[in-house]
Structure formats: structure tokens, C-alpha cells
């Protein structure tokens, strides 16, 4: 279940993100996962063929069928990383790690007797299509040139196959028995090999049987095959393959390159300063022109939400007036009121989803008072009425009642793919360093999902 659209601004935030980092997502954060998923997509197609499927037009039913063969590979790569990365595997992007880690501990002695679905419930396993690694990177396979045939997201094209072969060579003896790219429809040896693999109705156990060395690796297994730590900004060894895809000569690639270079030139101390620089340089784009004002509004709104969450703590409820009396809350509400006014003064052009920010700003400005209590009421009503996903808390009478507030020190926020864009740019050698303003955003909670 997604928690991340606290103030109902997600669609507009994505509009801004599309303007500065087209065809990516906030979860497209590691170029190595593009390589891993390319390999997995090719292998899933082979497994599908081995079990009787044939290439036809990719219907929704066909996509679901392909994904049943891809999902076990996503999760086996999570397990492989847990097995080989030592104590730092938690510092990498690994969707599903909380279920896979105990599953792997139980399964490593006897994989054939492993718990079904990698330790996930039926609901969690089904939801992994959205919450998993392919869900995070599916736009790459749909939008980047040469990744899938006609951009269907499933049928590997030349660039996906090239990445898959690159990784297959690095896997060495830990890869499945057959060579990546074998096509049973064209190669007699491949056909015989696939026939010997056998057919099954259980894709997970099929892959555990055919890739029983998934958790084996040599001296360079980490650097050459595993997802990178979130704070690792070094150039990837497959950068020569990834750079033309992400920062190539197509219009989206040119835009990504230009934005990344300007972020470095900005020398901004924080994301707000970076956004102000981008607005100056790309001001002819009506969307980017108001990016600083939206950033100010969204950050101010989320700051108020987090201050309420901190005051509530582990309590079931807290008085609205008690929260409003706190000096940090009064300052935050004043800043939010200023941000709402600045937004309304600056946002004169109309474009898709801009009403989301208008509605939030108007809710603050129409509260009838600049007092903190009025501001909190406006934010709480807006959160309950317009927020997406789970509610942190709700206002009932004069009490703020807890529902599903963020856990621990996690800070949900709206962002615009600036960190993912620049991280990919450093991994591809487009940027020599990660911009200082974004270095601390490696754990920014932009797409928070709750395990059921």
C-alpha cells in the first residue's frame, strides 16, 4: 500500500519531474538494476518459451504471463545480493528484502524445500508487480530507445539483449546452465536444451531448480553484478552501454543531460536553490518556471505534517491547540502561509494537474486566519480529503487522532527525480561528481510502500 501522496500533490509533482527527468521515476535510482532487469527480462522470455509460450502480440494477458516468469528472478536477485553483499546489503535498493532475507536464511540449506513465494503472502506476492524492482524501472523498458520492441515493456530489443549478455558474462559459472539469448524457435541445440529443462506450473520452483547457483559469486561479484550501495556514485563498468540509453541524442536524453549539467553548475546548497537555478535557465518552459514555488509550497506543507507527527508520537491522539501552541509549529504554519501566497502570485500559466497546488494553497489562504490552529485545521482537512494512500492522522473535533503516521525518522516528501537523475549521470560518467546539494538525499522517501 502506498503512503506517499500525503497532500494530494503527486500528479503535479510527477509533471514537474517529467519536465526535468523525462521517462524515469523516483525509484529509478541505480543503473545496475537496469542491467539486472534487462538480463531478467531476457531470461524470463526464455523460461516462458521453455514452458510452451510463443511470441505473439503482447496483450495484457501475455504481460501477466511474462511477469510470472520475471518476478522470481527479481526476488532471486534480491536474495543474491543479501547472500553476497556482506553486512551492507541493507544499504542497497532491494524491494521485498524484509520477506526475502528470512526466506533465504531458511532456504540456503535446501532450496528445493524453500517456503513458497519467497516468504510472501499471496497478497504481497501479487502486489510485487507494482512494488518490486521491475515496477520501479518499467518506464525505462517502455520509453528508452532499443529496450523493448515497440516499447511494449516486455519483448527484449537490441539494447536489453546487449545488457543481458554483458551481465551473463560477468556471472560466469554462477549463471543458469544455458547461454543467455538462446532461442528455442531458431536454434536446434537451444530447443533440445529447453526441452530438457522441463515444464512446470510453479515458476518460483522452476527458477530455483534452473538457477540453483544464484547465491554463488567470485571475487568481483559485488562490483560486476550486484546493485550498488545508495551512496556509491562511481562509474559503472557497463556505462558504455547505459550512457547512450539514458543520456543519448534523443530529445529526452538531451533534456536529461542538460538538466544534470545545470544542477552541477548551480552550486546550490539545497534542492530549493537548485530548483531556482533550473527555473532561471529553463524559464521558457512554463512548468520548470514555477518549480521553485511548488517546491517551497510542498516542502512547507510536509514540514507541518511532520511536526504534527512528531508531537503525536506514539499517542492515540493529541489536542489540536496543544500542537498549535508549539513555537516550531507556529513558525512552520507561517512559512506555509507565505508559500501559499507566493504560489498563487507566481503560478499564472495553466497546465495539467496545476489545480492540485491551487487547491492546497487556497485551502491555506482561505482558512480565515494566519493563526497556527487555523492552518493545522486546513492541512488536516486537506490531507483527509485530497491525500492519496494511507492517512497519517485525522481531525475529530479538537483532537488529532493517529491513523498510520510515518515510522521512526522516515520523512516523506515530494521530489522531482533530481537525485535519481544525477546518480545515474555519475554512474554513466556524464557528471564527475554528485552535486553537493543532493548527496544527502540518497534515502529520500519518495515512494513509500507499506508491507501488508
Beta strands, then each sheet from edge to edge (+ up, - down):
strand 1: 317-319
strand 2: 393-396
strand 3: 399-402
sheet 1: 1+ 3- 2+
end
